[in-house]
Amino acid sequence: MGSRLELEICDLNVDGSAVARHAGRVCFLDRGLPGERVLAEVTGQKKRALLARVLETLAPSPDEVRPFCPYFGECGGCALQNLSYPAQLRFKQQRARQVLSRIGGVAFSGLPDILPSPRLAGYRNKMEYAFGQEDSGAVRLGLKRRASNEVLDLESCPLQSPAAGAVLRAVRAWARANGLAPRSLVLREPEYLKEGVRQRSAELVCAAAPAPALLDKLWAALAGEGVTSLLITLKISGAAGQPGRPVKLYGPRSLWEEFGTLLLEFPLDGFAQTNTGAAALLYAKAAEYAGLRAGETLWDVYSGAGALALYIGKEAGSILGLEQNAAAVQAARANAARLGPHPHYGRARFEAGEAARLLPALALKLKNKRPDLLVADPPRGGMSARVLEGIVKARPGRLLYVSCDPATLARDLAGLGPFYRLRSLALVDMFPHTPHLEAVAALDLAPGPEYS
């Protein structure tokens, strides 16, 4: 403890922190880039690893670039903004290969293909900002500091548009003027111009609803900043991962976004991919891998507003989508009805409920009518054991798995391993400057025993 070491950083950790080696032991540092030589102070140790903080950079990394955000280094949102974009892509490819090989048993002859994001700044159509309070009671609004729960006040985030920064500042001014500190603020900005007008929504997530007069003042202020919808949602403490309850709405209840030639409507609090340009690449790759033939049956077990199923299902004989969010189910039905006159859209059915409950029952009910293709785009935590069980019981001829976490994808591929074989895999950089990425995997039914 306290000793100083000269280290050369050789890798990045899954969260973007730096990794070096010293005397045969792994050393985890608080910052740094591969190829950088640093002077570091040991702050702790585990059985097989050292923990250290960087005191001084002795030689920079050849891949280091100047970050474009003034908050970089303080804000916990971007860990890789000082790493050149080609180097970011290589890191993500290598990390995905390691995780999929170690956990999922996937064999690679080289690095998996990766599709870069079309835009590196202003690419996010959704951002969730946190509220906090100083000891004096002053309200903060921004993002969490790196390795901290403290909220860093932001004027704007360059991953969103400058107009989003104006909305952020207006909400902060309103909260400070009224002594309020809600839970979070979600800003959404689709790229599609509806009737030539930029859509922009704000969702204020609260533990208790502010007085109606205060909300009216907020709506007036935000409308002046180009906000077209304001949703007030209640969410109790300790309900992480659980949806909030909408209690007040100003403006339209939905947003519209275009992926390639597919125009879809989404509920304000529903799921949509956060990087529209990269999502179009993802959906095109998914359609290529799906290889859906005319008249085939398609199931989507996390269907949302129907984006993935409707994008790849243009030749399907029928579509069945399962989705927990009731508002998203309504949007999916409306999207399918509006997208006619394709015959399959008239035979698209979307059901509300948890996939873990609906899928096993559906597989049992339709035992002799297995789907030709099943697609899944689950949350970051991946698919539950019951969903995996339902998939295997349904025995679709092909699987298409879209994942935002290679680790949970690898785990689920291992669970499906006795029954399915991986045919194709590609990565899509949906989140530049962060360690996160999206993956799409195509699997075929393997010959072997039925699930029992």
N, C-alpha and C positions, 0 to 999 in steps of 0.2 A: 504494500500500500504506500502510495506517495512516490515510488521510484519512477524515474524517467527513462523512456526508451525511444530510440530512433527506429521508426517502423516504415515499411513500404506497404501501402494499401494494395491488396491483391484482388479484392472482390467487394461486392455490396451485399448486404443482408436483404432478406425479403421485404423489410420496411424501408429500404434505401440507406440504412446506416452502413458504416464502413467496416471492412474486415481485413485484418492483417494476421501475420504469424510471427511468433517469437519463441525461440528455443523449443520448437515442436508443438507449441500450444497456440490455439486460436485466440485472437485478441479482437474484441468488439469495441469499436470507437464510436464516439457520438457524432462524428462527421468525417467527411473525406471522400476522395474519388480514387478509383483504380489507377495505379501508376504514380500517385502522389506520395512523396516522402515527407514524414511529419515527425515532430517531437511530441510525445504524448506522456501523460502522467497516469499511472495505474491508480484506479479508484476502487477496485474490488476484484475478487476472483472467485471462480467456481471450480469444480473438480477438474474440468478439462479446458477452462477458458479464462482469459483475463478480461477485465473491463477497464477502459481507459478513456480519457478525454484529450482532445487535441489541444496542445498549447501553442504550436507554431508550425507553419508550413515551411519545410526546408526546400522542397522542389515541387513545383505544380504538376498536375496530371497533364499529359498531352491532349486529353479530351476535355479539358476545362474550358468553359465559355462564360461570358458575362451574363448573369441572370437579368431578365428584363423586368422583374417585379421588385419594387423598393422594399417589400417586406420579406424577401427571401432570406432565410436564415433564422428569422424570428417566427414566422408563420409555419404551422405544421402542415399546411395544405400541399405544398410541393417539396419533394425531397431531392429531385433530380434536375432542377432548372439550371444548375451550373454545369451540367454534363451535356456534351454535344448530342444532338438528336440521333445521329447514327449510333453513337455509343449507348444511348438509352435503349434503342431497339435491340442492340446486341445483348445488353444486360437482361432485357426481358425475355429474349429468346433462350438465353442460357439458363435463366432461372426456371422458365417453364419446362425446359428439357430435364433439368435436374429433378424437379418435383414430380413430373409425369413419369420419369424413369424409376425414381425411388419408391414412390407410393403406388403409382398405377401400373408399374411393370411394362411401360411402353418402350419399345426398342426404337432408337433413332440412329440413322446412319450419318446425320448431320444436324444442323439446327433446324427447327420447324419453321416453315414459311411465316412471315409476319407482314401484314399490310399496315403501312404507316398512316397516321391521321392526316387528312388533307389540310388541317389547320393546326397551328401550334399555340396560338393565342386567340382569345375570344371564342374558343370552340365550345364552351359549355352552355347548353341551353337551360340548365338547372343548377342551382347552387343553394346549399343550406347553410345559413349563417347562424351563429349562436349569440345569445345575450349573456351578459355578465354584469357584475356590479363591483365597483371599487369600494374600498373601506369607507370612503366618504359617502357612499350611496349613489354616486354617479353611474349612469348606465353605460355599458359598453356594448357594441354590436360589431361582430366580425367573425374571425375564425380562431380556433384554439392555437395557442403558442406551441411550438415544437416541444414534445415530451412534457406537456403540461395541460392542465384543465383550465388554466387562466385564459380568458378571452382577450385577443389582441384587437383593438379598434382598427378598422380598415376604412379608408376613404373609398376604395374600390378594389376589385380583384380583376387583374388583367386576363383571367381565364373566362370572364364574362365581358359583355359589352360595356363601354363607358356609361351608357344609359342606365345600366343596372347599378352602377356606382351612385348615380343620382338618387335612385330609389332607396338604396341602402342608407344614404345620408338623411333622406327625408324621414325614414322610419326611426332612425336614431334620434333625430331632433324631436319628433313626436313623443317618443318614449321618455326622453329626458324632461321634456316640458311637463309631462303628466306623472312623473315619478313611477313609471311602469317598467318592469323587466320581464317580458314574456319568455317563453322557452327558446323559440327559434323563429327564424324568418326564412322561407323558401321562395326564391325568385326563379321564375321560369320565363324563357324567351325563345319560343320556336322561331326557326328561320323562315317558315312559310308566312307570306303576307296574305292575310285573309281580307279579300276585297281591297287589296292595296294598303292595308293598315298593319303595322307591326303589332303583334299580340304580346302582351307582357302581363304576367300574373304575379301576385304576391300572396303567400299563405302565411298568416301569423298563427303560430302554434302557442297556445297559452294553457296554463294550469287552471285559470279562471277567466271568464270572458270579461273584458273591460266594459265600462258603461256604454250604452248605445250612442250617446252624444259624442264620446271620445272616438268611437269607431267611425262615426260620420265625419269627424274632423280628419281622421287618418285617410279615409277614402277620398275626401276632397283634395288633400295634399298629394296623394299618390296619383290621382287622375290627372293632376297638373304635370306629373312627370311621365305621362304616357302609359300608366298602368291601366289595363283594360278590365281586370278582374281582381277582386280582393276576397279571400276566403279566410274566415276565422275558424280555427280548429281547436278543440279542447283535448288535452292529453294529460293523463295523470302521471305523477312521478313514479318511476320504477316500471314503466310500461314500455321499455325499450323493445323495438321490433313490432309493436302493436300499432295498428292505425289509429289515428285520432278520430274524434267525432265532430263533423262539420256543424257549426251552430249559426253562422251568419255568412251571407254571400252578397257581394256587390258585383254587378256585371255578369257576363256569361259564365256558365258552369264548366265550360270545356275550352280546350285549345286545339288547334289544328296543326299538323306537321306533315311534311312531304318527304318520303324516302324513295328516291328515284322517281318513278312515275306513280307511286302509290300515295294517295292523300288520305290521311286518317284523322279521326277525332279522338281526343283523350280527355278524361276527366282531370280537373285541376290537381287533384291529389292522387292521381293514378300514376302507373309506371310508364315511362317512355325513355328510350336510350338518351343519354345526356350529351352525346356528341353526334349531331345529325349527319354530318358528312361521313364519319367513320361508321355510323350505323347503316348507311346505305351500302357501304362496302361489305359490312358484316352480313346483311340480308342477301346481297347478291351472291356471296360465297356460300351461304346456307342453302340458297336455291340451287346452286350448282351441285353441292354435295347431296342434296335431297334426291335429285334425279326423279322427281315425281312424274309418273306417267298418267296419261289420260284415264280417268275413271277410277283411280286408286283412292283408298280411304286414308284420311289424315286425321290424327288426334294431336291436340296440343294441350299438355297438362298444366302449363302455367301461361294461359293465353292472354292475360291482360286485356287490352283493347283490341286484340286480334291482329296485331302488326305482323308477327312472324308467320302465323298460319295463313293470313290473307295474302302476304307477299309471295310465299312459295307455293300456295295452293291453287294457282290459276287453272290447272288442269285436273284438279281433284274431283272425284265423283261425289265426295261428301267430306265435310269438315266437322269435327267435334272439338270444342274448346272447353277447358275447365279452369275456372278462375275464382279466387276467394273474394276479390273486391267487387261488390255488387254494382258500383257505378261503372267500373271497367267492363263488366259483362254487358250492361246496357249500351255502352259505347261500342263494344264489339258487334252486338246485334245491329246497331244502327249503321256501323261501317259496312257490314256485310250486305245489308239491305240497299245501301246507297251505291255500292260498287257494281250492281248489276249492269248489263244483262247477262253476265257470265252465268252459265247454268249452275256451276258449283256453289256460287255465293248464295243462291236461293236454297241450297241444301246445307248451309253452314248453321250449326247449332252451338250455342254457348251456354254453359250451365254454371251457376254460382255455387261455390263451396270449396272446401279445402281439397287439394289433390290427394292428400294422404287418406282422406275418407272416401272420396268419390271414385278414385281410380281402381282400387281393389274390388269394390262392389261392381263396377262397370265391367272389369275384366271377367269376373265370375258370371255376370249376367250374359255377356256376349262371348262366351267361351269359344264358340265355333265361328265367330265373325271377327277375327283379329284384324287390327288395322295394318295397312301396308306400310305406313310411315307414322312414327310417333316423334313429335318434336317437344323439347323441353328447354325452357330458359328460366331456371329457378333462381331464387335469391342467392346472395353470396355464400350462404351456408350450405348450398347444394341441396340434394334431394334426401328426404328422410328415408329410413329403412322401409317404411310402409309404401312409399311411392316406388322405390326400387322393386319391392316385392310385387306391386301391382303391374309394373311394366313387364316383369318377367312372366307373370301369369297371363298377361294379355298377348305376349309373344308377337309383337309387331315384327314384320320382316326387316325393317330398317329403323334405326334410331338416329335422330339429329339432336345433339346436345350443345346448347349455347351456354357458356359459363363466363362469369366475371371473376373467377378465382381458380387458377390452375390447380391449387392444392385440393379443393373440394371436388373439382372435376376428376383429378387423379384418384381420389378415394372412391368416387362413384364408379369410375371405370374399372377399378379393382373389384368392386361388388358385382358389376355386370360381367366380369371376365369369364366366368364359366359358361355364359349363355350367349355373349356377343363378342365380336371381333372388331377392333378398330380398323377402319378402312382409310380414313383421311382425317387430317388435323391441320388447322390453320389458326394463327393468332391475328388479332386485330388490335392496334393500339388505340383504344377508346379514350385513354387517359394520359396524354403526354405530360411529362415532368413529374409523374408519380410512379411508384412501383407497380401499379395495377394495370391489368390488360384483360381483354376479352379473348375467348377461344371458341372455336366451333369444331365439333368432332362428329364424324359420321361413322356409324357402327352397323354391321350386318349380323343377322341372326346366325349363330354358329350351330352346326349339327351336333346333336347330343340329347341327353335325357330331358324330359319335360320337368318343369318346376313342380315340386310337390310340397 
